[in-house]
Amino acid sequence: MSDGRIVVSGLTKRYRTVTAVDNLSFTVEPGRVTGFLGPNGAGKTTTLRMILNLVTPTSGVATIGGRRYAELTDPLRHVGAVLEASAAHRGRSGLNHLRVVATAAGLPRKRVDEVLAMVGLTPAARRKFKGYSLGMRQRLGIATAMLGDPKVLILDEPANGLDPEGIRWMRDLLRSLAAEGRTVLVSSHLLSEMQLLADDVVIIAAGKLVMQGPIEQIIAALPSETRVLVRTPQVEALTAALTAQRATVTPTPDGRLAVTGVDAPAVGRAALAAGVELHELVTERPDLERVFLELTAGKGAIR
């Protein structure tokens, strides 16, 4: 495998009357974390399964390092994947689970200890799988995926079941793996976490590509207006003062006013001139969540 680049070209999957993925194309580059985002039913998991040869495409192709997954020799040494929290025999320990996988793949036993330490499961290595929390199962899944020291890592909702400390650990781990030159593709619905983790994002909806590129460029390119959020006990007076300046004022569910068309200093000057008391004045700039919601609004699963 010459590199770890993932290339998805015209990928389509139809199930009788349902099109789960529709002519989807994108590229995932080595040395970067790419977030794979979309509403429920958008086709994310189906796409990942087609990349990993677990689902046969109706048309199109996905390659890893220039070859289809099915063409890779020793695939565990090239690609590590976690599509759900790790599944293992309930009565087997995490340590024994990893030893079984390593033996089947012809990997050295010392690698088991290395990946246990990598994911912080060494203290729980001899505990039975049935006693693992969901977060521990996610860590075991990552350990299993990393057994072959792969150049490519593909993860579907890896933060499920993790507490805030575990989510931060996951973020640091994935960024460190990308910094080593690996390709990291992560599907997630945690948009605030994706904004902290990802270098690039691929956004799909109804099985189709909506937008892709570096996360900062996507946020900057969309017409999401900067808003000023204001809290005041004199809502009507401030609204009248701002409307007179041709600002748009919209009440928010938490009792604040969302103001567009003027900046925060202008809001402050209008309040002072009108004798209005302000309890809060905050500038809210576009973020990944707002951009995602704008891009995918009204776009459910394709039928």
C-alpha positions as CSV (number, residue, x, y, z in Angstrom):
1,M,0.0,0.0,0.0
2,S,1.8,3.1,-1.3
3,D,0.0,5.5,1.1
4,G,-3.1,5.6,3.3
5,R,-5.2,7.8,1.1
6,I,-8.9,6.8,1.0
7,V,-10.6,7.6,-2.3
8,V,-14.3,7.1,-2.7
9,S,-15.5,7.4,-6.3
10,G,-19.1,7.4,-7.4
11,L,-20.1,5.1,-4.6
12,T,-23.8,4.1,-4.7
13,K,-25.8,1.6,-2.7
14,R,-29.4,0.7,-3.4
15,Y,-31.6,-1.6,-1.4
16,R,-34.7,-2.3,-3.6
17,T,-36.6,0.9,-3.2
18,V,-34.2,2.7,-0.9
19,T,-31.0,4.4,-2.1
20,A,-28.7,4.6,1.0
21,V,-25.7,6.2,-0.8
22,D,-26.0,8.1,-4.0
23,N,-23.0,8.7,-6.3
24,L,-20.8,9.7,-3.4
25,S,-17.2,10.9,-4.0
26,F,-14.6,12.2,-1.5
27,T,-10.9,11.8,-0.5
28,V,-9.4,11.3,3.0
29,E,-5.8,12.4,3.2
30,P,-3.0,10.9,5.4
31,G,-1.7,12.9,8.3
32,R,-5.1,14.4,9.0
33,V,-8.3,13.6,11.0
34,T,-11.3,13.7,8.8
35,G,-14.8,13.9,10.3
36,F,-17.5,12.1,8.5
37,L,-20.8,13.9,9.3
38,G,-24.4,13.6,8.4
39,P,-27.9,13.3,9.9
40,N,-29.3,9.9,11.0
41,G,-30.0,7.9,7.9
42,A,-27.6,9.9,5.8
43,G,-25.7,6.8,4.7
44,K,-22.5,7.2,6.8
45,T,-22.3,3.7,8.2
46,T,-23.2,2.1,4.8
47,T,-20.4,4.1,3.2
48,L,-17.9,2.9,5.9
49,R,-19.0,-0.6,5.4
50,M,-18.5,-0.4,1.6
51,I,-15.0,1.0,2.1
52,L,-14.3,-2.0,4.3
53,N,-15.8,-4.5,1.8
54,L,-18.6,-5.5,4.3
55,V,-21.3,-4.2,1.9
56,T,-21.1,-4.5,-1.9
57,P,-21.7,-1.3,-3.8
58,T,-24.3,-1.1,-6.4
59,S,-21.8,1.0,-8.4
60,G,-18.7,3.0,-7.8
61,V,-15.5,2.0,-6.0
62,A,-13.6,2.8,-2.7
63,T,-9.8,2.3,-2.5
64,I,-7.3,2.5,0.3
65,G,-3.8,3.3,-0.8
66,G,-4.9,2.7,-4.4
67,R,-6.4,-0.8,-3.8
68,R,-9.8,-2.1,-2.7
69,Y,-9.9,-3.4,0.8
70,A,-10.5,-7.0,-0.5
71,E,-7.2,-6.7,-2.5
72,L,-5.1,-5.9,0.6
73,T,-2.8,-8.6,1.9
74,D,-2.7,-8.8,5.7
75,P,-5.5,-6.1,6.0
76,L,-5.1,-5.7,9.8
77,R,-1.6,-4.4,9.1
78,H,-3.0,-1.8,6.7
79,V,-6.4,-0.8,8.1
80,G,-7.9,-0.8,11.6
81,A,-11.6,-0.3,12.0
82,V,-14.2,0.0,14.7
83,L,-17.8,0.1,13.4
84,E,-19.4,-0.6,16.8
85,A,-18.4,-1.1,20.4
86,S,-16.0,-4.1,20.5
87,A,-17.8,-7.4,20.4
88,A,-16.0,-10.3,22.2
89,H,-16.9,-13.5,24.0
90,R,-18.6,-12.4,27.2
91,G,-16.6,-14.9,29.3
92,R,-13.2,-14.0,27.8
93,S,-11.0,-11.3,29.2
94,G,-9.9,-8.3,27.2
95,L,-6.4,-9.6,27.2
96,N,-7.4,-13.0,25.9
97,H,-9.6,-11.4,23.2
98,L,-6.7,-9.5,21.9
99,R,-4.4,-12.5,22.0
100,V,-6.9,-14.5,19.9
101,V,-7.1,-11.8,17.3
102,A,-3.3,-11.3,17.2
103,T,-2.7,-15.0,16.9
104,A,-5.2,-15.3,14.0
105,A,-3.5,-12.4,12.2
106,G,0.0,-13.7,12.8
107,L,0.9,-10.7,15.0
108,P,3.5,-10.9,17.8
109,R,2.0,-11.3,21.4
110,K,4.0,-8.3,22.7
111,R,1.8,-6.1,20.5
112,V,-1.2,-7.0,22.7
113,D,0.5,-5.5,25.7
114,E,1.4,-2.4,23.7
115,V,-2.2,-1.7,22.5
116,L,-3.6,-2.3,26.0
117,A,-1.3,0.3,27.3
118,M,-2.1,2.6,24.4
119,V,-5.9,2.6,25.3
120,G,-5.4,2.6,29.0
121,L,-6.9,-0.9,29.6
122,T,-3.9,-2.5,31.2
123,P,-5.4,-2.5,34.7
124,A,-8.6,-4.1,33.4
125,A,-6.9,-6.5,30.9
126,R,-7.8,-9.6,32.9
127,R,-11.4,-8.7,33.6
128,K,-14.1,-10.5,31.7
129,F,-15.6,-8.7,28.7
130,K,-19.1,-9.1,30.2
131,G,-18.1,-6.7,33.0
132,Y,-16.8,-4.0,30.7
133,S,-18.7,-0.7,30.5
134,L,-19.5,0.7,27.0
135,G,-16.6,3.0,27.3
136,M,-14.2,0.2,28.1
137,R,-15.6,-1.8,25.1
138,Q,-14.9,1.2,22.9
139,R,-11.3,1.3,24.2
140,L,-11.0,-2.5,23.5
141,G,-12.3,-1.9,20.0
142,I,-9.6,0.7,19.4
143,A,-6.9,-1.7,20.8
144,T,-8.1,-4.4,18.4
145,A,-8.0,-2.0,15.5
146,M,-4.4,-0.9,16.4
147,L,-3.0,-4.5,16.7
148,G,-1.6,-4.5,13.3
149,D,-0.1,-0.9,13.6
150,P,-2.2,0.1,10.6
151,K,-1.6,3.2,8.5
152,V,-5.4,3.8,8.2
153,L,-8.0,4.0,11.0
154,I,-11.7,4.0,10.3
155,L,-14.1,4.6,13.3
156,D,-17.9,4.9,13.5
157,E,-19.0,6.9,16.5
158,P,-16.0,6.0,18.7
159,A,-16.9,8.4,21.5
160,N,-20.2,6.6,22.3
161,G,-20.2,5.6,26.0
162,L,-17.2,7.7,26.9
163,D,-17.3,10.2,29.7
164,P,-15.8,13.7,29.2
165,E,-12.4,12.5,30.3
166,G,-12.6,9.5,27.9
167,I,-13.7,11.8,25.0
168,R,-10.7,14.0,25.6
169,W,-8.5,10.9,25.7
170,M,-9.9,9.7,22.4
171,R,-9.3,13.1,20.8
172,D,-5.7,13.2,22.0
173,L,-5.1,9.6,20.7
174,L,-6.6,10.2,17.3
175,R,-4.7,13.4,16.8
176,S,-1.5,11.8,17.8
177,L,-2.1,9.0,15.4
178,A,-2.7,11.4,12.5
179,A,0.4,13.4,13.5
180,E,2.4,10.1,12.9
181,G,1.2,10.3,9.2
182,R,-1.8,7.9,9.6
183,T,-5.1,8.4,7.9
184,V,-8.0,8.8,10.4
185,L,-11.6,8.8,9.3
186,V,-14.1,9.3,12.1
187,S,-17.9,9.3,11.9
188,S,-19.6,11.1,14.7
189,H,-22.7,13.0,15.7
190,L,-20.8,15.0,18.4
191,L,-20.4,18.2,16.4
192,S,-18.7,20.2,19.1
193,E,-16.2,17.4,19.6
194,M,-15.6,17.2,15.8
195,Q,-14.8,20.9,15.7
196,L,-12.0,20.2,18.3
197,L,-10.8,17.0,16.7
198,A,-11.1,17.2,12.9
199,D,-8.8,18.8,10.4
200,D,-11.2,18.2,7.5
201,V,-14.9,17.3,7.3
202,V,-17.0,15.4,4.8
203,I,-20.7,16.2,5.2
204,I,-23.4,14.1,3.6
205,A,-27.2,14.1,3.7
206,A,-29.7,11.8,2.0
207,G,-26.8,9.7,0.7
208,K,-25.2,12.6,-1.2
209,L,-22.2,14.8,-0.6
210,V,-23.1,18.2,0.7
211,M,-19.7,19.7,1.3
212,Q,-16.1,18.7,2.1
213,G,-12.9,20.4,2.9
214,P,-10.8,21.9,5.8
215,I,-13.1,22.6,8.7
216,E,-12.1,26.3,9.1
217,Q,-12.8,26.9,5.4
218,I,-16.2,25.3,5.5
219,I,-17.3,27.4,8.5
220,A,-15.9,30.6,7.0
221,A,-17.5,29.9,3.5
222,L,-21.1,29.6,4.6
223,P,-23.4,32.6,5.0
224,S,-24.0,32.0,8.7
225,E,-24.3,35.5,10.1
226,T,-22.5,36.5,13.3
227,R,-25.1,37.1,15.9
228,V,-25.1,39.2,19.0
229,L,-26.9,37.7,22.0
230,V,-28.3,40.1,24.5
231,R,-30.1,39.7,27.8
232,T,-32.0,42.7,29.2
233,P,-35.0,43.2,31.5
234,Q,-36.2,45.9,29.0
235,V,-36.8,43.8,25.9
236,E,-39.4,46.0,24.2
237,A,-37.3,49.2,24.5
238,L,-34.1,47.6,23.3
239,T,-35.9,45.9,20.4
240,A,-37.4,49.2,19.3
241,A,-34.0,50.9,19.5
242,L,-32.3,48.2,17.5
243,T,-35.1,47.9,14.9
244,A,-34.7,51.7,14.3
245,Q,-31.1,50.9,13.2
246,R,-32.4,48.3,10.8
247,A,-31.1,45.4,12.9
248,T,-33.1,42.1,13.0
249,V,-34.0,41.1,16.6
250,T,-35.3,37.6,17.4
251,P,-36.2,36.3,20.8
252,T,-34.4,33.0,21.8
253,P,-35.9,30.2,23.9
254,D,-33.7,31.0,26.8
255,G,-35.0,34.6,27.1
256,R,-32.2,36.4,25.3
257,L,-32.4,38.4,22.1
258,A,-30.5,37.3,19.0
259,V,-29.5,40.4,17.0
260,T,-28.1,40.4,13.4
261,G,-27.2,43.3,11.1
262,V,-25.2,45.3,13.7
263,D,-22.2,44.4,15.9
264,A,-21.9,44.2,19.7
265,P,-20.6,47.8,20.1
266,A,-23.6,49.1,18.1
267,V,-25.9,47.2,20.3
268,G,-24.2,48.6,23.4
269,R,-24.5,52.2,22.0
270,A,-28.2,51.7,21.2
271,A,-28.9,50.4,24.7
272,L,-27.0,53.4,26.3
273,A,-28.9,55.9,24.2
274,A,-32.2,54.3,25.0
275,G,-31.4,54.0,28.7
276,V,-31.7,50.2,28.6
277,E,-29.9,48.0,31.2
278,L,-27.9,45.1,29.7
279,H,-27.2,41.9,31.7
280,E,-25.4,40.1,28.9
281,L,-23.8,41.0,25.6
282,V,-22.1,38.2,23.7
283,T,-20.9,37.9,20.1
284,E,-21.7,34.4,18.7
285,R,-19.8,33.4,15.6
286,P,-20.7,30.6,13.3
287,D,-19.5,27.1,14.4
288,L,-19.6,23.6,13.0
289,E,-23.0,22.9,14.6
290,R,-24.7,25.9,13.0
291,V,-23.1,25.2,9.6
292,F,-24.1,21.5,9.7
293,L,-27.7,22.3,10.6
294,E,-27.9,24.9,7.8
295,L,-26.4,22.5,5.3
296,T,-28.5,19.5,6.2
297,A,-31.8,21.2,7.1
298,G,-34.8,19.2,5.8
299,K,-32.6,16.5,4.2
300,G,-33.6,13.2,5.7
301,A,-32.7,9.7,4.5
302,I,-33.1,9.3,0.7
303,R,-35.9,7.1,-0.5
